[in-house]
Amino acid sequence: MRKVIGIGETVYDIVFKDGQPAAAVPGGSTFNSMISLGRCGIPADFLSEVGNDRVGTIIRDFMSENGVDPSFVNILPSKTPLSLAFLDAKNDASYTFYRDRVDDRPALRYPEIFPDDIVLFGSFYALNPAVRPQVKAFLEYARSRDAILYYDVNFRPSHLKDLGDIGDAFRENFTFADVVRGSHEDFLTLFGMEDSGAVFREKISPCCGNFICTFGAAPLTVMDLHGFEARYPVDPVETISTIGAGDSFNAGFIYGLVKDGITRNMLLEGLPAEVWADLVYCAQSFSASCCQSSFNYVTPEFADSHRL
């Protein structure tokens, strides 16, 4: 079976509800996606960093227990970053992050990549100047091996002040990607644009041919360079927490790529409407499973019913 390689930061999420701690779980945008994929039996490698502390050990053990290879997680001489997530009345989260400054990082280690393996990257980790040279080298290697590269923009407004320094990295990431997925909030923050069609035409399509724009509970939009465009409604679910919902969407889409045998050439040539519909269905199913739990990933029960 093809493997999925994720690259991103790892944090320990402490979740607050009504001002009180309600849960504490390993997290991080790409990390969450990889846990969902590992639980479904898809070979999963994760490139990241943790601190040399008890939390770092908990995170690496959690990866192993959920089918994600921790061999490519570097251990830094620092504390593992913490994230405080505060749920509001709608169970949407706002975040505060605590992390040590690290000036001396070991080189990233990564597995051999084969054609049509899938690489997931995104969030601020894919832009962070402290690790950008290593991330870019890895993406260049993955592209040279004809992997499918899936880019989750996931850009928080708190990073807007850094945009002057990371604008070139954004454009490079769009160019590396075979699929770009972002929320309408991402593109409003980045470009001041609310029209997803205009975002695709002006910002994404010169670099990448496949685009997904999500709108929370409203219908999402898919577009490609071959003229395909469709909107897909989002079924309402009883939400316990939205933490990891977008990450689980990414995992479900990638799960669909593996399940349906979608190759990079197929993506470049343009997917039929029925294939797009199945990929979106998988993505939304994974996201719904996450929202109906207090954790950042699909539930073990959901994963057992979707094992490949």
C-alpha positions in Angstrom: 0.0 0.0 0.0 1.1 3.5 -0.7 2.3 5.5 2.3 1.5 9.0 3.6 4.2 11.2 4.9 3.2 14.2 7.0 5.5 17.1 8.0 4.5 19.6 10.7 4.7 20.7 14.3 3.6 18.7 17.3 2.0 20.3 20.4 0.2 19.1 23.5 -3.3 20.4 23.5 -5.0 21.3 26.8 -8.7 22.0 26.1 -10.8 24.3 28.2 -14.6 24.4 28.5 -16.3 26.9 30.7 -13.0 28.0 32.0 -12.0 24.5 33.2 -9.6 21.9 31.7 -11.7 19.3 29.9 -9.1 17.2 28.0 -5.4 17.0 27.3 -4.3 15.3 24.0 -1.4 15.2 21.6 -2.0 17.6 18.7 -0.8 19.7 15.8 -2.5 20.2 12.5 -0.7 17.6 10.4 -0.2 15.4 13.4 -3.9 15.1 13.9 -4.4 14.1 10.3 -1.7 11.5 10.5 -3.3 9.9 13.6 -6.6 9.5 11.8 -4.8 7.9 8.8 -2.7 5.6 11.0 -5.9 4.5 12.8 -7.3 3.5 9.5 -4.4 1.2 8.7 -2.7 3.4 6.1 1.2 3.4 6.4 2.0 6.7 8.0 5.3 8.5 8.6 5.5 11.8 10.5 8.4 14.3 10.3 8.4 16.6 13.3 10.0 17.6 16.6 9.2 17.2 20.3 11.0 18.2 23.4 13.2 16.1 25.5 10.6 15.8 28.3 7.8 13.6 29.5 5.2 15.2 27.2 7.5 14.4 24.2 7.6 10.7 25.3 3.8 10.7 25.6 3.4 12.0 22.1 5.8 9.5 20.5 4.2 6.6 22.4 0.8 7.8 21.2 2.0 7.8 17.6 3.2 4.3 17.9 -0.1 3.1 19.5 -2.1 4.7 16.6 -0.1 3.3 13.6 2.1 6.3 12.9 5.9 5.8 12.7 7.7 8.1 15.2 11.2 7.3 13.8 11.4 10.6 12.0 10.5 12.8 15.0 13.6 14.7 16.2 14.0 15.2 20.0 15.1 18.7 20.8 16.9 19.9 24.0 13.8 21.9 25.0 10.2 21.5 26.3 7.5 20.2 24.0 5.2 23.1 22.9 1.8 23.5 24.6 -1.4 24.7 23.1 -4.3 26.0 25.3 -7.6 25.6 23.3 -10.6 27.5 24.7 -14.0 26.3 23.5 -16.8 28.8 23.1 -20.6 28.3 23.3 -20.5 26.8 19.8 -17.6 24.5 20.7 -15.3 26.5 18.4 -11.8 27.0 19.7 -9.4 29.9 20.1 -5.8 29.2 20.9 -2.8 30.3 23.0 0.6 28.7 22.3 3.6 28.3 24.6 6.9 27.2 23.1 10.6 27.4 23.8 12.9 29.1 21.4 15.2 26.6 19.7 18.2 27.9 17.9 20.0 24.7 17.0 17.9 22.1 15.2 19.1 18.7 13.9 18.6 17.9 10.3 15.2 16.5 9.3 15.2 12.8 8.6 12.7 11.3 6.2 11.9 8.0 4.5 12.4 7.1 0.9 9.5 8.3 -1.2 8.0 6.5 -4.2 5.8 7.7 -7.0 2.2 8.4 -5.9 3.0 8.3 -2.2 1.2 11.3 -0.6 2.8 14.1 1.3 0.8 16.3 3.6 2.2 19.7 4.7 0.8 23.0 5.8 0.1 25.4 8.7 2.7 27.8 9.9 5.3 25.0 10.1 5.5 25.0 6.3 6.3 28.7 6.4 8.3 29.1 9.6 11.7 30.7 8.7 13.4 28.6 11.4 12.7 25.4 9.6 11.8 26.6 6.1 15.1 25.6 4.4 14.7 22.0 5.6 11.0 21.9 4.8 11.7 23.2 1.3 14.4 20.6 0.7 12.0 17.9 1.7 9.3 19.2 -0.6 11.7 19.4 -3.5 12.7 15.8 -2.8 9.1 14.7 -2.7 8.3 16.5 -5.9 11.3 14.8 -7.6 9.9 11.4 -6.6 6.5 12.2 -8.2 4.6 12.1 -4.9 1.2 13.7 -4.5 1.6 16.9 -2.4 -1.4 18.1 -0.5 -1.1 21.6 1.0 -3.4 22.7 3.9 -3.0 26.5 4.1 -4.4 26.8 7.7 -3.1 30.3 8.3 -4.0 31.9 11.6 -4.6 35.7 11.8 -2.0 35.9 14.6 0.7 35.2 12.0 -0.4 38.0 9.7 2.3 40.3 11.0 4.9 37.8 9.6 3.4 37.8 6.1 6.0 40.2 4.7 8.7 37.6 5.6 6.9 34.5 4.4 5.0 35.6 1.2 7.6 33.9 -1.0 7.2 30.7 1.0 3.4 30.8 0.4 3.9 31.1 -3.4 6.5 28.3 -3.3 4.1 26.0 -1.4 1.3 26.7 -3.9 3.7 25.7 -6.7 4.8 22.5 -4.9 1.2 21.4 -4.3 -1.0 19.2 -6.4 -4.0 20.0 -4.2 -4.4 23.2 -2.2 -7.1 23.2 0.6 -7.9 26.2 2.7 -10.8 27.8 4.5 -12.5 31.1 3.4 -11.1 32.6 6.6 -7.5 31.7 5.4 -7.9 33.5 2.1 -9.7 36.5 3.6 -6.8 36.8 6.0 -4.1 36.3 3.4 -5.6 38.2 0.4 -8.6 40.1 1.6 -10.7 38.1 -0.8 -14.1 36.5 -0.1 -14.8 35.0 -3.5 -13.3 31.5 -3.7 -13.5 31.6 -7.5 -11.4 34.8 -7.6 -8.9 33.2 -5.1 -8.5 30.2 -7.4 -8.2 32.2 -10.6 -5.8 34.9 -9.3 -3.8 33.2 -6.6 -3.9 29.4 -6.9 -4.4 28.4 -10.5 -1.1 29.9 -11.8 0.7 27.5 -9.4 -1.7 24.5 -8.6 -4.5 22.9 -10.6 -6.8 21.5 -7.8 -8.4 23.7 -5.2 -10.7 23.1 -2.2 -12.2 26.0 -0.3 -14.2 25.2 2.9 -16.7 27.5 4.6 -17.3 25.9 7.9 -20.9 24.6 8.1 -21.7 26.1 4.7 -21.2 24.3 1.3 -17.6 23.9 0.2 -16.2 24.5 -3.3 -14.0 22.4 -5.5 -12.3 23.8 -8.7 -9.7 22.6 -11.1 -7.8 23.9 -14.1 -9.9 21.8 -16.5 -13.0 23.8 -15.7 -14.6 21.6 -13.1 -16.4 23.4 -10.3 -18.8 22.0 -7.8 -20.3 22.9 -4.4 -21.0 20.3 -1.8 -23.3 20.8 1.2 -22.1 20.0 4.7 -24.5 17.7 6.7 -25.2 19.1 10.2 -23.7 17.1 13.1 -24.0 17.3 16.9 -20.7 18.9 17.7 -18.7 18.3 20.8 -15.6 20.1 19.6 -14.4 21.5 16.3 -10.7 21.0 17.2 -9.1 18.9 14.5 -12.2 19.1 12.2 -10.2 20.6 9.3 -7.3 18.2 9.9 -9.7 15.3 9.8 -11.1 16.6 6.5 -7.6 16.5 5.1 -7.1 12.9 6.4 -10.4 11.8 4.9 -9.5 13.3 1.5 -6.1 11.6 1.5 -7.8 8.4 2.6 -10.1 8.7 -0.5 -7.0 9.1 -2.7 -5.6 5.9 -1.4 -8.9 4.0 -1.4 -9.8 5.0 -4.9 -6.2 4.5 -6.3 -5.9 8.1 -7.5 -2.4 8.8 -8.9 -0.7 12.1 -9.5 -1.2 11.8 -13.2 -4.9 11.4 -12.7 -5.0 14.6 -10.6 -3.0 16.5 -13.2 -5.3 15.3 -16.0 -8.5 16.1 -14.1 -10.8 14.0 -12.0 -14.3 13.0 -13.0 -17.2 14.5 -11.1 -18.0 11.2 -9.4 -14.5 10.8 -8.1 -14.5 14.3 -6.7 -17.8 13.6 -5.0 -16.4 10.4 -3.4 -13.2 12.2 -2.2 -15.3 15.0 -0.6 -17.6 12.5 1.0 -14.7 10.7 2.6 -13.3 14.1 3.8 -16.6 15.2 5.3 -17.2 11.8 7.0 -13.8 12.0 8.7 -14.4 15.6 9.8 -17.9 14.7 11.2 -16.4 11.8 13.2 -13.9 14.2 14.8 -16.5 16.8 15.6 -18.6 14.3 17.5 -15.8 13.5 20.0 -13.6 15.5 22.4 -10.5 14.4 20.6 -8.6 15.8 17.5 -9.0 12.8 15.2 -11.5 10.2 14.0 -12.7 7.9 16.7 -11.2 4.3 17.0 -14.7 2.9 16.2 -14.9 5.0 13.0 -11.4 4.0 12.0 -12.1 0.3 12.5 -15.0 0.5 10.1 -12.7 2.3 7.5 -9.6 0.2 7.7 -7.9 -0.4 4.3 
